[in-house]
């Protein structure tokens, strides 16, 4: 699917017969707090998928990111811990100085393996693990940030059959990460920030039921 810019009245629908989405993976950096607040505050408490996210944080300081976001969304927000099991309606944030990895069976691991692009946590590491475990059942979202973290990972998500969304230039405080992601040619939809949460909600809606032969005969 080629990249396109979503407009407010464009439908976002899941192809007939495609598996349902079960995981949303988000990456952000500079300007990320405002972007994450916008996206997560627009998701309902009954959002059926789990959300995993990498926000580049200063490893020298304790972060209150989980507490701040938890107050602004109906979802439950927590710092990811070793062995956490992914649950729908819950947001798991990579702790400062730890890579976040999704394992088989929907559990989470934390790693202090080498820095990627001088970063830990790395969106590339997260996205690649999501691609390996969730394939077509995953959505990757790249929000405001500098640098190119996430660009390699979205290629893995797309190759596995997942869907990729990027924030557009006009609403990105810093367009480095979205721009690098778009440049890969793997982005399905480029969206203004205000439309990303509604797009996620529509993508996770179950497809309309196919009428049975008996119903079609009526």
Buried (B, 14 or more C-beta within 10 A) or exposed (E): EEBEEBEEEBEBEBEEEEEBBBBBBBBBBBBBBBBBBBBBBBBEEEBBBBBBBBBBBEEEEEBEBBEEBBEBBBBBBBBBEEEBEBEBBBBBBBBBBBBBBBBEEBBBBBBEEEEBBEBBBBBBBBBBBBBBBBBBBBBBBBBBBBBBBBBBBBBBBBEBBBBBBBBBEEBBBBBBBBBBBBEBEBBBBBBBBEBBBBBBBEBBEEEEEEEEEEEEEE
